[in-house]
Amino acid sequence: MPGSRKLYEDRAKEERNADGWHYADELAIRGPALVRAADHLSRRADAEHSAHTTRARAALARSASGIRGTPPASPPAPPAPGAPVPHRSR
């Protein structure tokens, strides 16, 4: 029918806006609590990052103080299981 598309579009916009107002109202009511939670979590993350950085620096300092000259070469990695073993030809 002519004009039915416009009716459906208008109804869809009304429903969308009603949902939007509902969530805006919820955010207005619970917004301060969300801000406090975000502040708490960001401070905790900063503290954990700081502690991790401190431990990493201490580990680097310990490992750097024990090195004299060049470190020994690491042994070669073992071949992967099932990998073909190279043979010499005569």
N, C-alpha and C positions, 0 to 999 in steps of 0.2 A: 504494500500500500504506500502511496506517496506520503512522505512526511514521517513514516514510522522509524526510519533510521535516526532522525533528529530526536524523536522521543526516547529511543534507546540511549543515545549519546547523553541526553540531558539527565536521564535516570542514572546512568553510570557515573556522571560527574557528581551528582548529589550523594551517591553512596561513597564515592571516593572522598569527598569533602567531609562527610560525616565521620568516616574512619579517621581522617586527619585531625579533626577537632577532638575526637576521643583521645588520640595519642598525645596531642598537644596539652590537653587537660591533665593527663597522667604525668607528663613531664613537668608541668608546672607544680603539681603536688609533690612529686618525688624528686624534683631537680636538686634541691639542697642536699639530700641524702646521697644522690649520685655524685655530686661534686666532692663531698667528704670522702666517699669511697675511692674516687679517683685520686684524690690527694694522698690518702693513706697508701694506696697501691704504688703510686709513683715514688713516694718516699722509701717504701720498702724495696722497690726495684733499684733505686739509687744506692741504698745501703748494701744490697747484695752485690751490685756491680763494684762498689768500692772495696768490699772485702775480697772479692775475686781478684781485683787488680793488685791489691796488697799482697795476697798470697802468690800471685804470679811473679811479682817483682822480687819477693823473697826467694822464690825458687830459682829465678834467674841469677840472683846474686850468689846463692849457694853453689850453683853449678858452674858459674863463671870463676869463682874463687878456687875451685878444685882443678881447673884445667891448666896444665903446664905444657906449653908447646902445642903441637898438633894432636888432635885426638886420634886414637888408633882406627884403622880402617875397619869397617864392619864386614863380617863374613858374607860371602855371596849367598843369595837366597836359594833355598832348595828348589829343584824343579817341580813344577806343578804335577799333581797326581794324574797319571794317564798321558802325560806328555811324552812324545817320542824321544828316546835317548840318542844323541848324535853319535854316529860311528865314523871311524876313519876308513877311508878307502886305501887300498894298497896300490 
